[in-house]
Every structure is written in C-alpha cells, then in structure tokens.
C-alpha cells in the first residue's frame, strides 16, 4: 500500500515542480531573445502562464505578458511597452536554436507610451521637415502645437502650427490645421503653402508581435497608442 502512495507523491511533486519551473524557464528564454533582438530596450520582463505546464514544452501558453522600457518602435522609442497575449503558440525550435521570438496568438493587446521628446528627436534628426528650422512639437490633452521657423523673403520668421495627431495604416500622422507667423496671420496663399509642406508621418513598427495601432490618446507631454485584435 505504501508503494502506490509513494509513487503518487512522487508524481505530485514532479507535477508541482514542472508547474513552477517550466513557465519560468520559457519566460527567461523569451526575455533573453527579446533583449538580443532589441538591445536598446531596458527592463524587459516576461511572464508566462500555462496549465498544465507540460504543454509549455510544445510552446503552448495560456497567457503571455511582456513589459519593457525604451522599446524601439520603428522611427521612435516607446517609453513604456506592454503586451498581453492569450492562447499563444511559440516556436520553441527558433527560440532555442536562433534566439528568435516567433509566435502567434489568439487575443492580442499592445499599449505603448511615446513622449513628445521621442517625437521631437525624430523630427530633429530625420530631416522630414526641411521647410521648418528647429521643429519642436508640444502635446497637450486637447491639441498639438508645432513650433519652429521658416525663411520668407530672406528672413527667418517664427512660426506656430496648430494641428492634430492621427493614426493611418500603422503610422503616426501630424495633420496641420492653421498657422501663424511671428504671431500674425499671413495671406491665405502663404498659409496654404506652409501647411501643405508641414504634414509629416512617423513610421511605427518592428514590434515583437505584428499588429497595427488603431487607438490614440493624448496627455500632456505624451501619447498612448493601443493595438488590439483577435485571431481565429
């Protein structure tokens, strides 16, 4: 009678150990691979949930959570990155042999925070606004303001463009609405000429999960983008 009980206890202990160890081992492997793929990112943390844990060996995970800071996101850097994935299938072979994260997921949600400093760094180093000298974007909860200077009739004139930020096919787009030069409104032809050359796009991409952002929220000094979806 003691042998069956002892055998069951051994099985129970093995089950508890695998339930504790396997998700943590997979999370560590994912963290290592993500850090290798995104060396600029900081504080990458992965949490894996799978029951029973034995199916983790086949790369099947109930829920996967990823958090990171300073995550590269195409042309800008996300101050904060959060991803929540459900019903995940991970290519364990690629993870072990190539240190690459290849996965599919059922429900997916990604939220990133991008500061106005990150957008300004892009504007000042990309050359996307040749008309505007020293461009600087200010984000508020209800409006966006782009400031700089333009050359008109041989003079450098301060300019302020009010507009809005939108999303279009995975790109962050600034759409100008009105412009003032040196605190004054110029002729409509001059304004149209400037507005037509001020709109810019910021490519977003290079995420661990292939998704497109569809929601944008503005707060003082930052924007929050969300991508959510469900694969059948």
PyMOL commands that set and color helices and strands:
alter all, ss='L'
color gray80, all
select helices_A, chain A and resi 2-37+53-58+92-98+116-126+188-196
alter helices_A, ss='H'
color red, helices_A
select strands_A, chain A and resi 42-49+60-73+76-90+103-104+107-115+133-139+144-152+155-168+171-181+200-203+215-219+222-230
alter strands_A, ss='S'
color yellow, strands_A
deselect
rebuild
show_as cartoon
